[in-house]
Amino acid sequence: MLLLIYLLAAGTTIYLFYNFYPWGGRPRQRSLPSYMEPRALPGRGRRRRSEKPKDDTPPEPPPFDLLHLEPGDIVIHHDQDFLVAERRTVREDSWEWIDYTLEDGEDLAILSVNDEQEETFWLTPVLDLNLSYPPPEKLTYRQTSFTLTSAGQAEIVETEERFRYYTYEESSQLQIVIAEDWGAQWELFLGEAVRPKDLQLLPGPQRQQRS
């Protein structure tokens, strides 16, 4: 009987030693550290959203014509080179035209183009003509008679300045005189109609850098 009890105790001791003793027997199952646990890769199981390819195509440059001149461009008229110094958009109701201020040293001119390029005028300042107020129906300049044919009020879009204008034409309609009333002073111009094809345009340095 004592032998049986001894054998049972020895078997129990061996079992406990083999399974549970910290430094002996079969190692216990332990959880892995968090940094060793397997993790799902980002985006695993999800479709990656397609990205639109970048459009590296440079924007189209503006057209190079009488409606899209910029300061720095060159306009050649009668073999004289003029620099575009300023661009102004003029509006009267729904009608618009563009006035370019041109310079060649001390020589000044205004190139006036309507929005459809149907009417293009080359204007030069008139300094030797006095105009009364109200403006007359007829005037004479350099032995040529001009008759008032139209008048109106217009606005400079960029500055919102307003002025009144009066257009005088000679009988042959080859020349015109335009008088602009700015309230405190008159600005007078002698002009003639020109064909766009008779003007040569050269791009300025800024336009050349973009091309």
C-alpha positions in Angstrom: 0.0 0.0 0.0 2.8 2.4 0.9 4.5 1.5 -2.4 1.4 2.4 -4.4 1.1 5.8 -2.6 4.7 6.5 -3.3 4.3 5.7 -7.0 1.3 8.0 -7.3 3.1 10.9 -5.6 6.2 10.4 -7.8 4.1 10.4 -10.9 2.2 13.6 -9.8 5.6 15.3 -9.1 7.0 14.3 -12.5 3.9 15.5 -14.3 3.9 18.9 -12.6 7.6 19.4 -13.2 7.3 18.5 -16.9 4.3 20.8 -17.7 4.5 23.8 -15.3 7.9 24.4 -13.8 9.4 27.6 -15.3 12.9 26.4 -16.1 12.2 22.9 -17.0 10.1 20.7 -19.2 8.0 21.8 -22.2 8.0 25.5 -22.8 4.7 27.3 -22.2 2.9 29.0 -25.1 3.4 32.8 -24.8 2.0 35.7 -26.8 4.4 37.5 -29.2 5.4 41.0 -28.5 3.3 43.6 -30.3 6.1 44.6 -32.7 6.4 40.9 -33.8 2.7 40.3 -34.5 1.9 39.9 -38.1 0.0 43.0 -39.5 -2.0 43.6 -42.6 -0.2 45.7 -45.2 -1.8 49.1 -45.9 -4.4 48.8 -48.6 -4.5 45.0 -48.4 -7.9 43.8 -49.7 -8.8 47.3 -51.1 -8.4 48.5 -54.7 -6.1 51.4 -55.0 -7.9 54.5 -56.4 -6.6 55.2 -59.8 -4.8 58.6 -60.1 -5.3 60.8 -63.1 -2.0 61.3 -64.9 -0.6 64.8 -64.7 -1.1 66.9 -67.7 2.3 68.5 -68.3 1.1 70.1 -71.6 1.7 73.9 -71.4 -1.4 76.1 -71.9 -2.1 77.4 -75.3 -0.5 80.9 -75.9 -3.0 83.6 -76.7 -3.4 84.4 -80.4 -1.0 86.9 -81.9 -3.2 89.3 -83.8 -4.6 92.8 -83.5 -7.0 91.8 -80.7 -4.4 90.3 -78.5 -1.4 92.6 -78.6 0.5 93.1 -75.3 2.8 95.8 -74.0 6.2 95.2 -75.5 4.9 93.9 -78.9 5.9 95.8 -82.0 3.6 97.3 -84.7 5.2 98.4 -88.0 3.3 101.0 -89.9 4.7 102.6 -93.1 8.2 101.2 -92.2 8.1 102.8 -88.8 8.4 100.6 -85.7 6.1 101.4 -82.8 6.2 99.8 -79.4 2.9 98.8 -77.7 3.0 100.8 -74.5 -0.5 100.4 -73.2 -3.7 98.5 -74.0 -7.2 99.8 -73.1 -10.6 98.3 -73.6 -13.3 100.8 -74.5 -17.0 100.0 -74.1 -20.1 101.7 -75.3 -23.2 99.7 -74.3 -22.6 96.3 -75.9 -20.0 97.5 -78.4 -16.3 97.2 -77.5 -13.1 98.2 -79.2 -9.4 98.3 -78.1 -7.1 101.2 -78.1 -3.4 100.6 -78.1 -1.0 103.4 -77.2 2.0 103.1 -79.5 5.4 104.9 -79.1 8.5 105.4 -81.2 10.6 107.9 -79.4 8.7 111.1 -79.3 6.2 109.9 -82.0 2.9 108.7 -80.5 -0.1 107.0 -82.1 -3.3 105.2 -81.2 -4.2 101.9 -82.9 -8.0 101.5 -82.5 -9.5 98.1 -83.4 -13.1 97.0 -82.9 -13.9 93.6 -81.5 -14.4 92.0 -84.9 -11.4 93.8 -86.6 -13.8 95.2 -89.1 -12.8 98.8 -88.3 -9.2 99.6 -87.7 -7.9 103.2 -87.4 -4.5 104.7 -87.0 -4.8 107.8 -85.0 -2.1 110.5 -84.3 -2.5 113.3 -81.7 -3.6 116.7 -82.9 -2.0 119.6 -81.0 -2.7 122.5 -83.3 -6.5 122.5 -83.3 -8.7 124.4 -80.8 -12.1 123.0 -80.2 -14.9 125.0 -78.6 -17.7 123.6 -76.3 -20.2 122.5 -77.3 -18.3 121.0 -80.3 -19.3 122.4 -83.7 -21.1 120.5 -86.4 -18.2 121.2 -88.8 -14.5 122.0 -88.4 -11.6 122.6 -90.7 -8.1 121.2 -90.1 -5.2 121.6 -92.5 -7.5 122.9 -95.2 -9.7 119.9 -95.0 -13.4 120.2 -93.9 -14.8 117.6 -91.5 -18.4 117.0 -90.6 -19.7 115.6 -87.3 -21.1 112.2 -88.0 -21.4 110.5 -84.6 -21.1 111.1 -80.9 -21.5 109.1 -77.8 -20.3 108.2 -74.3 -17.8 105.4 -73.6 -16.0 103.9 -70.7 -12.4 102.6 -70.2 -13.1 99.2 -68.8 -9.8 98.9 -66.9 -10.2 102.2 -65.0 -14.0 102.8 -65.2 -13.2 106.3 -66.5 -15.9 107.8 -68.8 -15.6 110.3 -71.6 -17.6 111.7 -74.5 -16.4 111.3 -78.0 -17.2 113.1 -81.3 -16.3 111.7 -84.7 -15.8 114.0 -87.7 -15.4 112.7 -91.2 -14.3 114.3 -94.5 -16.4 113.9 -97.6 -14.1 111.2 -99.1 -14.2 109.3 -95.7 -10.4 108.7 -96.0 -9.7 110.7 -92.9 -11.4 111.3 -89.6 -11.0 113.6 -86.6 -11.9 112.2 -83.2 -12.4 114.5 -80.3 -12.6 113.1 -76.8 -14.1 115.2 -74.0 -12.6 114.3 -70.6 -14.3 117.0 -68.8 -11.3 119.2 -68.1 -9.7 119.0 -71.5 -10.0 117.8 -75.1 -7.9 115.1 -76.7 -7.9 115.3 -80.5 -6.7 112.8 -83.0 -6.4 112.7 -86.8 -7.0 109.2 -88.1 -7.2 107.1 -91.2 -8.6 103.6 -91.8 -6.0 100.9 -92.2 -6.2 97.3 -93.3 -4.8 94.8 -90.8 -2.8 93.1 -93.5 -0.9 96.4 -94.0 0.4 96.3 -90.4 3.3 94.0 -89.5 3.3 92.6 -86.0 6.4 91.4 -84.1 6.2 89.7 -80.7 7.8 91.3 -77.7 10.4 89.7 -75.4 7.7 88.5 -72.9 5.8 86.7 -75.6 9.0 85.2 -76.9 9.9 83.8 -73.5 6.5 82.0 -73.2 6.8 80.4 -76.7 
